[in-house]
Amino acid sequence: MRSCSDTYYCTVVVDTVEDKIVGAATLLMERKFIRGLAKRARLENVVVRSKYRGKQLGKSVVEIVSNLGKALGAYKMTLDCKDAMIPFYQTLGYSREPGAGNMMSIRFPTAPAINSEAKL
């Protein structure tokens, strides 16, 4: 990951009393050729240990990672999730992508991408 320092961002929540990682998520930044190399963020590997669920840790981790994607200039952030998790992500502003299964996204206001008028 060191060689891709501007691509992967791991966020962890640590219980300092028990010295354990209790939650985590990964942000993956990628460039989209068809959008003039604009940045798209991807939320992956969101997890909270069962003992710590119900304490808003998942919500906090997703909000932190989403804000990071926005701050890094992404035009949108996407994720894939299980059916049961759709309502959770909807409460955080994500919506389902039509025709894309359980892919969800949130769009961020950004400046137009460089060379966004490029034709293939």
FIGUSE-95949 format. One record per residue: x, y, z of N, C-alpha, C in turn; residue in one letter. Coordinates in steps of 0.1 Angstrom, whole numbers, plus 5000, padded with zeros to 4 digits. Example, Ala and Ser with C-alpha at 12.3 -4.5 7.8 and 13.67 -1.06 7.14 Angstrom:
BEGIN
n_c1|n_c2|n_c3|ca_c1|ca_c2|ca_c3|c_c1|c_c2|c_c3|code
5132|4943|5078|5123|4955|5078|5132|4967|5078|a
5128|4978|5071|5137|4989|5071|5129|5000|5079|s
This chain:
BEGIN
n_c1|n_c2|n_c3|ca_c1|ca_c2|ca_c3|c_c1|c_c2|c_c3|code
5008|4988|5000|5000|5000|5000|5009|5013|5000|m
5021|5012|5005|5029|5024|5005|5032|5029|4991|r
5032|5020|4981|5035|5024|4967|5022|5031|4961|s
5011|5029|4968|4998|5035|4963|4993|5044|4974|c
5001|5053|4979|4997|5061|4991|4985|5070|4988|s
4983|5073|4975|4972|5082|4972|4959|5074|4967|d
4959|5061|4969|4949|5053|4964|4941|5046|4975|t
4948|5041|4985|4941|5033|4996|4942|5041|5009|y
4931|5042|5016|4930|5049|5029|4923|5040|5039|y
4929|5035|5049|4923|5026|5059|4920|5034|5071|c
4908|5033|5076|4903|5039|5088|4900|5028|5098|t
4905|5030|5110|4902|5020|5121|4898|5027|5133|v
4889|5019|5141|4885|5024|5154|4891|5014|5164|v
4898|5019|5174|4905|5011|5184|4899|5013|5198|v
4896|5002|5204|4893|5002|5219|4906|5002|5226|d
4909|5014|5231|4923|5016|5238|4924|5008|5251|t
4912|5005|5257|4913|4998|5270|4916|4983|5267|v
4910|4977|5257|4913|4963|5253|4924|4962|5243|e
4929|4973|5238|4939|4974|5227|4935|4965|5216|d
4923|4967|5210|4918|4959|5199|4912|4968|5188|k
4914|4965|5176|4907|4971|5165|4892|4966|5166|i
4883|4975|5167|4869|4972|5168|4860|4976|5156|v
4866|4983|5147|4859|4987|5135|4869|4992|5125|g
4865|4991|5112|4874|4995|5101|4866|4997|5088|a
4872|5005|5079|4867|5007|5066|4879|5011|5057|a
4877|5008|5044|4888|5012|5035|4882|5021|5024|t
4889|5031|5021|4885|5040|5010|4895|5037|4998|l
4890|5035|4987|4898|5033|4975|4895|5044|4965|l
4905|5051|4961|4903|5062|4952|4908|5057|4938|m
4900|5060|4928|4904|5056|4914|4901|5067|4904|e
4908|5067|4893|4905|5076|4882|4896|5069|4872|r
4886|5076|4867|4877|5071|4857|4881|5077|4843|k
4886|5069|4834|4890|5074|4821|4878|5080|4814|f
4867|5074|4814|4855|5079|4807|4850|5092|4813|i
4855|5096|4824|4851|5109|4830|4862|5119|4830|r
4871|5118|4821|4882|5127|4820|4892|5126|4831|g
4894|5114|4836|4903|5110|4848|4898|5116|4861|l
4885|5119|4862|4879|5124|4874|4881|5113|4885|a
4881|5117|4898|4882|5107|4909|4869|5102|4913|k
4869|5088|4915|4857|5082|4921|4862|5075|4933|r
4855|5076|4944|4858|5069|4957|4850|5057|4958|a
4856|5047|4965|4849|5034|4967|4850|5030|4982|r
4839|5028|4988|4839|5024|5002|4839|5008|5003|l
4849|5003|5010|4850|4988|5011|4853|4984|5025|e
4850|4971|5027|4854|4964|5040|4849|4971|5053|n
4837|4976|5053|4832|4982|5065|4828|4971|5075|v
4834|4972|5087|4832|4961|5097|4832|4967|5111|v
4824|4962|5119|4824|4965|5134|4823|4952|5141|v
4831|4950|5151|4830|4937|5159|4816|4937|5165|r
4811|4925|5166|4797|4923|5171|4795|4929|5185|s
4805|4928|5194|4804|4933|5207|4802|4948|5207|k
4806|4955|5197|4806|4969|5196|4795|4975|5188|y
4787|4966|5182|4776|4971|5173|4765|4978|5181|r
4758|4987|5175|4747|4994|5182|4752|5007|5189|g
4765|5010|5187|4771|5022|5194|4774|5033|5184|k
4769|5032|5172|4771|5042|5162|4785|5042|5156|q
4793|5032|5158|4806|5031|5153|4806|5030|5138|l
4797|5021|5133|4796|5019|5118|4793|5032|5111|g
4783|5039|5117|4779|5052|5111|4790|5062|5111|k
4798|5063|5122|4809|5072|5123|4820|5069|5113|s
4823|5056|5112|4833|5052|5102|4829|5055|5088|v
4817|5052|5084|4812|5055|5071|4812|5070|5068|v
4808|5078|5078|4808|5093|5076|4822|5098|5075|e
4831|5093|5083|4845|5098|5082|4851|5094|5068|i
4849|5082|5063|4855|5078|5051|4848|5085|5039|v
4835|5087|5040|4827|5095|5030|4832|5109|5029|s
4834|5115|5040|4840|5129|5041|4854|5130|5035|n
4862|5119|5037|4875|5119|5032|4875|5118|5017|l
4866|5109|5012|4865|5108|4997|4861|5122|4991|g
4851|5128|4997|4847|5142|4992|4859|5152|4993|k
4866|5152|5004|4877|5161|5006|4889|5158|4996|a
4890|5146|4991|4900|5142|4982|4896|5145|4967|l
4884|5151|4966|4879|5155|4952|4871|5145|4944|g
4866|5135|4951|4858|5125|4943|4845|5132|4939|a
4840|5128|4926|4827|5133|4922|4816|5124|4927|y
4819|5111|4931|4810|5103|4938|4817|5092|4945|k
4809|5086|4954|4815|5075|4962|4805|5063|4961|m
4810|5051|4958|4801|5039|4956|4805|5029|4966|t
4795|5019|4968|4797|5008|4976|4788|4997|4972|l
4791|4984|4975|4782|4973|4973|4779|4968|4987|d
4766|4964|4989|4763|4959|5003|4752|4948|5002|c
4750|4941|5013|4740|4931|5014|4726|4938|5015|k
4716|4930|5011|4702|4936|5011|4699|4942|5025|d
4703|4936|5036|4699|4940|5049|4706|4953|5053|a
4717|4957|5046|4724|4969|5049|4719|4982|5041|m
4711|4979|5031|4706|4991|5023|4700|5002|5031|i
4691|4999|5040|4685|5010|5048|4695|5018|5056|p
4705|5011|5061|4716|5017|5069|4723|5028|5060|f
4727|5024|5048|4734|5033|5039|4725|5044|5034|y
4712|5041|5033|4703|5052|5028|4702|5063|5039|q
4703|5059|5052|4702|5070|5062|4714|5079|5062|t
4725|5074|5055|4737|5082|5054|4738|5089|5041|l
4727|5089|5033|4727|5097|5021|4730|5089|5008|g
4733|5076|5009|4735|5068|4997|4722|5063|4991|y
4722|5061|4978|4710|5056|4971|4715|5045|4961|s
4705|5037|4958|4708|5026|4949|4710|5031|4935|r
4720|5024|4928|4722|5027|4914|4713|5019|4906|e
4704|5025|4898|4694|5017|4890|4701|5007|4881|p
4696|4995|4882|4701|4984|4873|4715|4978|4877|g
4719|4982|4890|4733|4978|4894|4732|4969|4907|a
4722|4961|4908|4721|4953|4920|4721|4961|4933|g
4730|4957|4942|4731|4964|4955|4742|4975|4955|n
4746|4980|4943|4755|4991|4943|4748|5003|4947|m
4754|5011|4956|4749|5023|4961|4759|5034|4959|m
4754|5047|4958|4763|5058|4956|4758|5071|4963|s
4767|5080|4965|4764|5093|4969|4773|5102|4960|i
4767|5113|4955|4774|5122|4946|4778|5134|4954|r
4790|5140|4951|4795|5151|4957|4796|5163|4947|f
4793|5175|4951|4795|5186|4942|4810|5188|4940|p
4815|5188|4927|4829|5190|4924|4831|5199|4912|t
4842|5205|4911|4846|5212|4899|4846|5203|4887|a
4843|5207|4875|4844|5199|4863|4857|5192|4862|p
4858|5180|4858|4870|5173|4856|4878|5179|4845|a
4891|5178|4846|4900|5183|4835|4898|5174|4823|i
4896|5180|4811|4894|5173|4799|4881|5165|4799|n
4871|5170|4806|4858|5162|4807|4851|5161|4793|s
4855|5168|4783|4849|5168|4770|4856|5158|4761|e
4866|5150|4766|4873|5141|4758|4864|5131|4752|a
4867|5128|4739|4859|5118|4732|4867|5105|4730|k
4860|5094|4730|4867|5081|4728|4867|5078|4713|l
